[in-house]
């Protein structure tokens, strides 16, 4: 009888433990399920683009579609670089995106440092005005910028497009880096200036290393947005030899005609691939940047 009573007394605790484990399992299962759905939502379209890029047009236009290609081929990629000026467009976009990123980081870092360290009456107003300028729809700025560059004789010029990209990217770079500089203790640069460093040396050698994650994340954003930009590139550049990637690929399409779906998908893969490699290369530097350059005791 005593054994039966002891067993009965352990039943509620055993049931509670079982229900607790079951609740944790269901919670984890739902979490992983939502994560899987989110990843699938993001990855499956890219996977479909890649698979379509290695399909011959005969399979792309076939009535009975298959997910995987029956006869995979790289002919679409060969045609993309052989028939079109895709390689030249990639070079133009890479140069312009790199130049824009360097200029935006240089201007944004110095301006954000000044706004986070010095207290002047109009700094906050200036910062809010730059943010409002970034929030303006780009289509609204096309006509004023077109006439401005026309009078400066910079239409159909990479320099003109570089000025437009830099001017439209600096506001967001300024606000992204300002938050990083505000989170860096002012004691670090004061200690450096006490040891004889100038304000610029303290900024360059002490503050910038602390802001590496912010600089890298801002650089990634600016480069990716510039790399894929279409509106200004399609309106301010006329020559095919000076065209950017997105505007050049748009020539594959018209109202009632498409050059080739396979070639178009191959172009999509080639546009996305450099960004993926760029993110993968900078990821370790983004992680390693946390805490670099800090004062060690």
C-alpha positions in Angstrom: 0.0 0.0 0.0 2.9 2.4 0.9 4.5 1.7 -2.5 1.2 2.4 -4.3 0.8 5.7 -2.4 4.4 6.8 -3.3 3.9 5.9 -6.9 0.7 7.9 -7.0 2.4 10.9 -5.4 5.0 11.0 -8.1 2.4 10.9 -11.0 1.6 14.7 -10.9 5.2 15.8 -11.0 6.0 13.3 -13.8 3.0 14.6 -15.8 4.1 18.2 -15.2 7.6 17.4 -16.4 6.2 15.7 -19.5 4.0 18.6 -20.3 6.9 21.0 -19.8 9.1 19.0 -22.2 6.2 18.8 -24.7 5.6 22.6 -24.5 9.3 23.2 -25.1 9.4 20.8 -28.0 6.3 22.4 -29.7 7.8 25.9 -29.1 11.1 24.9 -30.7 9.3 23.1 -33.5 7.2 26.1 -34.4 10.2 28.4 -34.2 12.2 26.2 -36.6 9.2 25.9 -38.9 8.8 29.7 -39.1 12.5 30.0 -39.7 12.4 27.4 -42.4 9.4 29.2 -44.1 11.2 32.5 -43.9 14.4 31.1 -45.4 12.4 29.3 -48.1 10.6 32.5 -49.0 13.9 34.3 -49.5 15.9 31.5 -51.1 13.5 29.7 -53.4 13.1 32.6 -55.9 16.9 32.9 -56.1 17.1 29.1 -56.6 14.5 29.3 -59.3 16.4 32.1 -61.1 19.6 30.0 -61.0 17.9 26.8 -62.3 16.2 28.8 -65.1 19.6 30.2 -66.1 21.0 26.7 -66.8 17.9 25.6 -68.8 17.9 25.7 -72.6 15.1 27.9 -74.1 13.4 24.8 -75.4 12.8 23.7 -71.8 11.9 27.2 -70.6 9.2 27.6 -73.2 8.0 23.9 -73.0 4.3 23.3 -72.1 5.2 20.7 -69.4 7.6 22.4 -67.0 10.1 20.6 -64.8 11.8 22.1 -61.7 15.2 20.7 -62.6 16.6 21.1 -66.1 16.7 17.9 -68.2 19.6 19.1 -70.2 21.5 21.7 -68.2 23.7 24.1 -70.1 25.9 27.1 -69.7 25.0 28.5 -73.1 22.9 31.3 -71.6 26.0 32.6 -69.7 28.1 32.3 -72.9 25.4 34.2 -74.9 25.1 36.8 -72.2 28.8 37.8 -72.4 29.2 37.1 -76.1 26.2 38.9 -77.6 25.6 41.7 -75.1 27.9 44.2 -73.4 27.3 42.7 -70.0 31.0 42.5 -69.0 31.4 46.2 -69.8 28.3 47.1 -67.8 29.6 45.0 -64.8 32.9 46.9 -64.9 31.1 50.3 -65.1 28.9 49.4 -62.1 31.8 48.0 -60.1 33.9 51.1 -60.5 31.1 53.5 -59.8 29.8 51.5 -56.8 33.3 51.3 -55.3 34.0 55.0 -55.9 30.6 56.0 -54.4 31.2 53.8 -51.4 34.6 55.3 -50.7 33.3 58.9 -51.0 30.2 58.3 -49.0 32.2 56.6 -46.1 34.8 59.5 -46.1 32.2 62.2 -46.1 29.7 60.5 -43.7 32.4 59.4 -41.2 33.8 63.0 -40.8 30.4 64.6 -40.7 29.0 62.0 -38.3 32.0 62.4 -36.0 31.5 66.2 -35.9 27.8 65.9 -35.2 28.4 63.4 -32.4 31.3 65.3 -30.7 30.6 69.0 -31.2 27.6 70.9 -30.0 26.5 73.6 -32.4 23.1 75.1 -32.8 22.4 74.1 -36.4 24.0 70.6 -36.4 20.7 68.9 -35.4 18.8 70.9 -38.0 21.3 70.1 -40.7 21.2 66.4 -39.8 17.4 66.3 -40.0 17.4 68.2 -43.3 19.8 65.6 -44.8 17.6 62.8 -43.6 14.5 64.5 -45.1 16.5 64.7 -48.4 17.1 61.0 -48.3 13.4 60.3 -47.7 12.4 62.2 -50.8 11.3 59.8 -53.6 14.1 59.5 -56.2 11.6 60.1 -59.1 11.0 63.6 -57.7 14.7 64.5 -57.9 15.2 63.3 -61.4 14.2 66.5 -63.3 16.1 69.0 -61.0 19.2 66.8 -61.1 19.0 66.4 -64.8 18.9 70.2 -65.4 21.6 70.7 -62.9 23.9 68.2 -64.5 23.0 69.6 -68.0 24.2 73.0 -67.0 27.3 71.5 -65.5 27.9 69.6 -68.8 27.9 66.3 -66.8 25.0 64.5 -68.6 26.0 61.1 -69.9 29.0 61.2 -67.6 30.1 58.8 -64.9 31.3 61.8 -62.9 27.8 63.3 -62.9 26.3 60.0 -61.9 29.0 59.7 -59.2 28.0 63.1 -57.8 24.3 62.1 -57.8 24.9 58.7 -56.1 27.2 60.3 -53.5 24.7 63.1 -52.7 21.8 60.7 -52.3 23.8 58.1 -50.2 25.5 60.5 -47.8 22.4 61.2 -45.6 21.8 57.6 -44.7 25.5 57.0 -44.2 25.6 60.0 -41.9 22.8 58.8 -39.7 24.1 55.2 -39.6 27.6 56.2 -38.5 26.4 58.9 -36.1 24.8 56.2 -33.9 28.1 54.3 -33.8 30.2 57.3 -32.9 27.7 58.3 -30.2 28.2 54.8 -28.6 32.0 55.2 -28.5 33.2 56.6 -25.1 34.7 60.1 -25.5 37.3 59.1 -22.9 39.2 57.2 -25.6 40.0 60.2 -27.7 40.5 62.5 -24.7 43.1 60.0 -23.5 44.8 60.0 -26.9 44.8 63.8 -27.0 46.2 63.9 -23.5 49.1 61.8 -24.8 49.8 64.4 -27.5 47.6 63.3 -30.4 45.8 65.8 -32.5 42.0 65.8 -32.9 42.4 64.2 -36.4 44.9 61.6 -35.1 42.6 60.7 -32.3 39.7 60.3 -34.8 41.8 58.3 -37.3 43.7 56.0 -34.9 41.3 55.6 -32.0 37.7 56.3 -33.1 37.6 54.8 -36.6 38.9 51.4 -35.5 36.1 51.3 -32.9 33.6 52.1 -35.7 34.7 49.4 -38.1 31.3 47.5 -37.8 29.4 50.7 -38.6 31.8 51.5 -41.5 31.5 48.0 -42.9 27.7 47.8 -42.6 27.4 51.3 -44.2 29.7 50.3 -47.0 27.8 47.2 -47.7 24.5 49.1 -47.9 25.9 51.9 -50.1 27.7 49.4 -52.5 24.7 47.1 -52.9 22.2 50.0 -53.5 24.5 51.6 -56.0 25.3 48.3 -57.7 21.6 47.7 -58.4 20.4 51.3 -59.0 18.3 51.7 -62.1 16.4 55.1 -62.2 19.3 57.6 -62.4 21.4 55.3 -64.5 18.7 54.8 -67.1 17.9 58.6 -67.4 21.3 60.3 -66.9 23.4 57.9 -69.1 22.7 57.6 -72.8 25.7 55.7 -74.3 25.6 51.9 -74.3 29.3 51.9 -73.5 28.8 53.9 -70.3 25.6 52.1 -69.2 25.2 50.5 -65.7 24.1 46.9 -65.1 20.4 47.3 -64.2 19.8 49.8 -67.0 21.7 47.6 -69.5 19.8 44.5 -68.6 16.5 46.4 -69.0 17.3 46.6 -72.7 16.6 42.8 -72.8 12.9 43.6 -72.2 10.3 45.5 -74.2 6.5 45.6 -74.2 6.0 42.6 -76.5 9.5 41.0 -76.8 12.1 39.3 -74.6 15.5 38.5 -75.9 15.7 35.2 -73.9 14.4 34.2 -70.5 17.5 32.0 -70.0 19.9 34.9 -70.8 17.8 37.2 -68.6 18.0 34.7 -65.7 21.8 34.3 -66.2 22.1 38.1 -66.0 20.2 38.0 -62.7 22.6 35.4 -61.3 25.6 37.4 -62.4 24.2 40.6 -60.8 23.6 38.8 -57.5 26.8 36.8 -57.3 29.2 39.7 -56.6 27.0 41.0 -53.8 26.9 37.5 -52.2 30.7 37.3 -52.4 31.0 40.8 -51.1 28.9 40.0 -48.1 30.7 36.8 -47.4 34.2 38.5 -47.6 33.3 41.3 -45.3 31.3 39.3 -42.8 34.4 38.2 -40.8 35.7 41.8 -40.7 32.3 43.0 -39.5 32.5 40.5 -36.6 36.2 41.1 -35.9 35.6 44.8 -35.8 33.7 44.7 -32.5 36.1 45.9 -29.8 39.1 46.4 -32.1 41.3 49.2 -31.0 39.9 49.4 -27.5 42.0 50.4 -24.5 43.4 47.3 -22.8 44.1 47.3 -19.1 
